[in-house]
Amino acid sequence: MTFPSDPRIAVVGATGAVGRVMLNILAERRFPASEVIAFASARSEGQKVPFGDDFLTVRVLDQTAFEGVDLVVLDTPDEVAELVAPQAVAAGAVVIDKSAAFRMRPEVPLVIPEVNPESVRGHRGIISSPNCTTVGVVMPLAPLHRRFGLTRAIVSSYQATSGAGRGGVEELHEQVLKLVSEVEALSAGGGESLAPKPALFAAPIAFNILPQIGSLRDGGFSSEEEKLTLESRKIMGLPDLAVTATCVRVPTVTGHGASVYVEFAEAVDVDEALEILAGSPGVEVDELPNPLQAAGTDSCYVGRIRQNPSDPNSLCFFTVTDNLRKGAALNAVQIAELLLPPA
Amino acid sequence: MTFPSDPRIAVVGATGAVGRVMLNILAERRFPASEVIAFASARSEGQKVPFGDDFLTVRVLDQTAFEGVDLVVLDTPDEVAELVAPQAVAAGAVVIDKSAAFRMRPEVPLVIPEVNPESVRGHRGIISSPNCTTVGVVMPLAPLHRRFGLTRAIVSSYQATSGAGRGGVEELHEQVLKLVSEVEALSAGGGESLAPKPALFAAPIAFNILPQIGSLRDGGFSSEEEKLTLESRKIMGLPDLAVTATCVRVPTVTGHGASVYVEFAEAVDVDEALEILAGSPGVEVDELPNPLQAAGTDSCYVGRIRQNPSDPNSLCFFTVTDNLRKGAALNAVQIAELLLPPA
């Protein structure tokens, strides 16, 4: 099965937070698609979504949806991906899946193109793109690992509401509108009752932080924390890497932050680490990485690079990445670019 | 020098974020003061500040300000505290200082009343109250240390804007008002230029996070991070404790959060750790500690208690504390209560 140089592409979940950015990025990068077809759920049927200077009419998946389609990019809930991906593969398409449904299957490559592009080669129809938080953390960790040998990581995240989809941003927006006139009063307490009832999040997110993302698993780690641990191991090929994550939702719109503390097999020279990061594709060293700056851009920003003075094998840094772009849509488009035959 | 059972108290910095809360708490707890006098800078002279059901008229410090005063509570910048504290001691008052000016001096007790009340005894006129972030982290760490022997801590903070004073909250408020209509647009980038020019913070704080608080010191740690390290060591009597902190400002009003990863000399049973925390004064175990819930209350909330499965001597948790109350004003009032003669 050779991949064409001008594939027909189906984007499933085209009206979602990531789906819309996906269409933007395909247009921006002039991806050589012969056609791009936008699919979404029934309630979006017939809706127009922007694609470059053009608009696409949203269609609903049916039995013949993937006929003649070369590439299907899925940005759907896990349950939908589990149903749709095998259908797409059966129809002869390659699937790039943004969901968690297939990421940990041994036969499915889990790919960050700057880190492990070679793993795409062995695919059997489905290629997974990692969770948005994983991408932002592994982008700087992988080049450091190649030099110093990563032994463990302790990560605390600062995740934006768009990571929960358009509904996450809408919930933040609605609550901020309600609470902005009460800012002075919030210190006195009662902020929880002043805020509109949360729907998507477990408690109000406006002017708040919520230190749990996803459901709790055995041992008290959340599903989001488990993803970061397992996916980081798979992408870097370190099956026993000790990763301890704490994933926290913060009231930002786009741009996931992470405070990263790592230990290596070898002593780390901080200046050398900085040089390695500055020279890594997709990574940009910055004094004060922050979500407002990162949103809408393609880089993984890394700053506050320093060392625990009591451990010469340690390094800590702060990193911020647009979770919709490099954390999701851009990474998927870069995977698609790996599939194109050499020009 | 015996401390009276009905001291005359001067609150210096009474119009600030912490000063106002201080007056509230003195009234709430019916602190047995014979008089409370409010001092602030010249631009607040004559202003009325609430004190219980009453109001105090703000005065400006002069040569005779501390005559007949038994207790001076300082909530001022370090430079002001350095000038005023010795004057207050010379006038015969005991000083409880909220600033960083004296915290690390060997002769000055640095006190969290639930943790090291005994250290008040040796004071020579000045007693320091710790930085707001330190209080919230040491409250749960100290009882765990007594049982398991703390060997190192890795902390990432989520600090509210009121930690930077009333101006911090005002800057957040002003920027949120401006940006709330642009929430959808923030994902596309350009958020930094849409926001009003920052004054107190280095970049816009609305819908953003800023991974640096205070100025950078040798080794790349910030002054805020250095405080957490040095103060934690002093309060717990662990001069060599390895603390690696990353202090981050988030767009909340009140309630500092911290993601804490610690290692102990002994293996930790998670259920026992949970029992110890639940039984510790001032600590409350909670499923989802968050700033909106913590604001206006006196507890240090601790949740997400779990263990890195690859290290039986480790523990991690998330903690949130009202930075104006237990992180500052309440802690100072509790220190004052330690000074009162037994009833």
Interface residues (C-beta under 8 A of the other chain):
Chain A: A17 V21 R152 I154 S156 Y158 S162 V169 L172 H173 V176 L177 V180 V183 E184 L186 S187 A188 G189 G190 G191 E192 A195 A202 A203 P204 F207 N208 I209 L210 P211 Q212 G219 G220 F221 A242 T244 T246 V248 V250 P251 T252 V253 T254 G257 S259 Y261 V270 L288 P289 N290 P291 L292 Q293 A295 G296 T297 G303 R304 I305 R306 Q307 N308 P309 S310 D311 S314 C316 F318 V320 L324
Chain B: A17 V21 R152 I154 S156 Y158 S162 V169 L172 H173 V176 L177 V180 V183 E184 L186 S187 A188 G189 G190 G191 E192 A195 A202 A203 P204 F207 N208 I209 L210 P211 Q212 G219 G220 F221 A242 T244 T246 V248 V250 P251 T252 V253 T254 G257 S259 Y261 V270 L288 P289 N290 P291 L292 Q293 A295 G296 T297 G303 R304 I305 R306 Q307 N308 P309 S310 D311 S314 C316 F318 V320 L324
